[in-house]
Amino acid sequence: MLTLEVKLPTSLDLERVEALVEQTCRSRGLKSTVKRSLVSYPGSTHWHFKKGKERGTLEVTFWKQERRLWFSIHENRTGSWTTAKSGELKSVLESKFNQGARH
């Protein structure tokens, strides 16, 4: 499994993270097919994002209590787009979070 951590500035308003994740993924052609909490990360928000009918699932988990956000790509859910898209989204989100942290 590939895991990619997203850096969250200490001054970031964590109430904005979920909306920014969803907006950013949607604006890059991804659709949320699952949104729930993970038992292993109590209080977390976990999404599965798909790209049209293409093979692959990009998983995103936000654990507010621990100030963590990460992308996961499981070996049985890879697609031709998942690795590149996770890197792109990480960069875009970190940029947005840094802009938001300055306000």
C-alpha positions in Angstrom: 0.0 0.0 0.0 1.2 3.5 -0.9 0.6 6.2 1.8 1.1 9.9 1.1 0.9 12.3 4.1 -0.4 15.8 3.5 1.2 18.6 5.6 -1.3 20.6 7.7 -0.1 24.0 8.9 -0.5 24.4 12.7 -2.5 27.6 12.1 -5.0 25.9 9.7 -8.6 25.9 10.6 -9.4 22.2 10.6 -13.1 22.9 10.1 -12.3 23.7 6.5 -10.4 20.5 5.6 -13.3 18.3 4.6 -14.8 20.8 2.3 -11.4 21.6 0.7 -10.7 17.9 0.1 -14.0 17.3 -1.5 -13.9 20.5 -3.7 -10.3 19.9 -4.8 -11.0 16.2 -5.7 -14.2 17.1 -7.5 -12.5 19.9 -9.5 -9.9 17.4 -10.7 -12.5 15.0 -12.1 -12.9 12.7 -9.1 -16.1 11.5 -7.6 -16.6 10.4 -4.0 -18.2 7.0 -3.9 -17.7 6.4 -0.1 -17.7 8.8 2.8 -17.6 7.4 6.3 -15.5 7.0 9.5 -12.9 4.3 10.0 -13.1 2.2 13.2 -9.3 2.2 13.5 -9.3 6.0 13.4 -12.2 7.1 15.6 -13.8 10.3 14.5 -12.0 10.3 11.2 -13.5 11.1 7.8 -12.6 8.6 5.1 -13.4 8.9 1.4 -13.1 6.6 -1.7 -12.6 8.6 -4.9 -13.0 7.2 -8.4 -12.1 8.7 -11.8 -15.1 8.0 -14.1 -15.2 4.3 -15.0 -11.5 3.9 -14.9 -10.0 1.2 -12.7 -8.6 2.3 -9.4 -9.6 3.9 -6.1 -7.9 6.7 -4.3 -8.6 6.7 -0.6 -8.3 9.8 1.6 -8.5 9.9 5.3 -8.7 13.0 7.6 -8.3 12.4 11.3 -9.0 15.7 12.9 -8.1 14.7 16.4 -4.6 13.9 15.3 -4.2 16.7 12.7 -3.6 14.1 10.0 -4.6 13.9 6.4 -3.3 11.2 4.0 -3.9 9.4 0.7 -3.8 5.7 0.5 -3.6 3.4 -2.6 -4.1 -0.2 -1.8 -2.4 -2.8 -4.1 -5.7 -4.2 -5.2 -7.2 -0.8 -6.0 -4.5 0.7 -8.1 -5.2 2.3 -11.5 -3.2 4.1 -14.1 -4.2 7.5 -12.6 -4.0 6.9 -8.8 -0.4 7.5 -8.0 0.0 10.7 -10.2 -3.4 12.0 -9.0 -2.5 11.6 -5.3 0.8 13.5 -5.8 -1.1 16.3 -7.7 -3.8 16.5 -5.0 -1.2 16.6 -2.2 0.5 19.6 -3.8 -2.7 21.4 -4.5 -4.1 20.8 -1.0 -0.9 21.8 0.7 -0.9 25.0 -1.3 -4.5 25.8 -0.4 -3.9 24.9 3.3 -0.9 27.2 3.4 -2.9 30.1 1.8 -5.7 29.5 4.3 -3.3 29.3 7.2 -2.1 32.8 6.5 -5.5 34.4 6.9 
